[in-house]
Amino acid sequence: SKEHVNINEIIEDILKQKANQFDHSNIRVVKLIDEKLPNVFVDKHQMRRVFLNIIENASSAIEELQSDKCLTIKTERNKEVVKISISDTGPGIPKEQLTKIFEPFFTATRQHKKNKGAGLGLSVAHSIVDQHNGRVYASSYSGTGATFIVELPLI
């Protein structure tokens, strides 16, 4: 069921929920939150699932690193969309895999023994964002982390 929602509140709620995990793994969280972000008309629970899936993937990608482990979350209005960017300082996603990451059962992290995911998180996130007439995409350069961007329409 859709309602007018402040995306910042969903993000803050997830970050509070995961704070102990971030502390334990020495993951630094940088928040670049637009305080004047307009509300969007979405299903709050489904959107929470989208951001939780992306944030969990990002934290899994950097958890095992020895160097700077940083998760950056930015919210902003960009013309007629609310744009949410989630970036990590992980190993990145190889260029040839970027087109496949939203496919069901695809996982770029299969080699990590701790990751027991089914490869459905990003597929589910893509489907939910699609149902909200938004879009989700990623950019990455191997060795420099990844950025996932979710754009949700204001109207």
Long-range contacts (C-beta under 8 A, 24 or more apart in sequence): 1-43, 2-41, 2-42, 2-43, 3-41, 3-42, 3-43, 3-44, 4-39, 4-40, 4-41, 5-39, 5-40, 5-41, 5-42, 5-44, 5-47, 6-37, 6-39, 7-37, 7-40, 7-47, 7-75, 7-82, 7-84, 7-152, 8-33, 8-34, 8-35, 8-37, 8-75, 10-44, 10-47, 10-48, 10-51, 11-51, 11-73, 11-75, 11-84, 13-48, 14-48, 14-51, 14-52, 14-55, 15-55, 15-73, 18-55, 18-56, 18-59, 21-59, 22-59, 22-71, 25-59, 25-62, 25-63, 25-69, 26-69, 27-59, 27-62, 27-63, 27-69, 27-70, 27-71, 28-68, 28-69, 28-70, 28-71, 29-70, 29-71, 29-72, 29-73, 30-70, 30-71, 30-72, 30-73, 31-72, 31-73, 31-74, 32-72, 32-73, 32-74, 32-75, 32-76, 33-73, 33-74, 33-75, 34-75, 34-76, 34-77, 36-77, 37-75, 37-76, 37-77, 37-82, 38-77, 38-82, 38-154, 40-82, 40-152, 40-153, 40-154, 42-132, 42-152, 43-128, 43-132, 46-128, 46-131, 46-132, 47-128, 47-132, 47-152, 49-124, 49-125, 49-128, 50-124, 50-125, 50-128, 50-129, 50-136, 50-150, 51-84, 51-86, 51-150, 53-121, 53-122, 53-124, 53-125, 54-86, 54-121, 54-122, 54-125, 54-148, 54-150, 55-86, 56-121, 57-109, 57-121, 57-122, 57-148, 58-86, 58-87, 58-88, 58-90, 58-146, 58-148, 59-88, 60-109, 60-112, 60-114, 60-115, 60-117, 61-88, 61-90, 61-91, 61-109, 61-145, 61-146, 62-88, 62-89, 62-90, 62-145, 63-114, 64-112, 64-114, 65-89, 65-90, 65-91, 77-154, 78-151, 80-153, 80-154, 80-155, 81-134, 81-151, 81-152, 81-153, 81-154, 82-151, 82-152, 82-154, 83-149, 83-150, 83-151, 84-149, 84-150, 84-151, 84-152, 85-147, 85-148, 85-149, 86-147, 86-148, 86-149, 86-150, 87-145, 87-146, 87-147, 87-148, 88-145, 88-146, 88-147, 89-144, 89-145, 90-145, 90-146, 91-142, 91-143, 91-145, 92-140, 92-141, 92-142, 92-143, 92-144, 92-145, 92-146, 93-138, 93-140, 93-142, 93-146, 94-142, 95-140, 95-142, 98-138, 98-139, 98-140, 101-138, 102-126, 102-136, 125-150
